Amino acid sequence: MPRTSLFALIVVVLALAAAVVSVAQGFWLGLIWVPMAGVASNVLWMNRRRAKLASQSAEQG
């Protein structure tokens, strides 16, 4: 797994945990963390897809 994918995964987990904790404590402003988790999730999937395509192209030629 590329390093940026690992960092993005960590950000997703931490952002979702922050959102859950904030809402559980009654701070609805904590829902701001949800879009941040979504962006980090997109970064994660893009990096994993790029790495997969690179490995496939390396195997073929």
Secondary structure as GFF3:
##gff-version 3
##sequence-region A 1 61
A	DSSP	alpha_helix	3	24	.	.	.	ID=ss1
A	DSSP	three_ten_helix	28	32	.	.	.	ID=ss2
A	DSSP	alpha_helix	33	60	.	.	.	ID=ss3
###
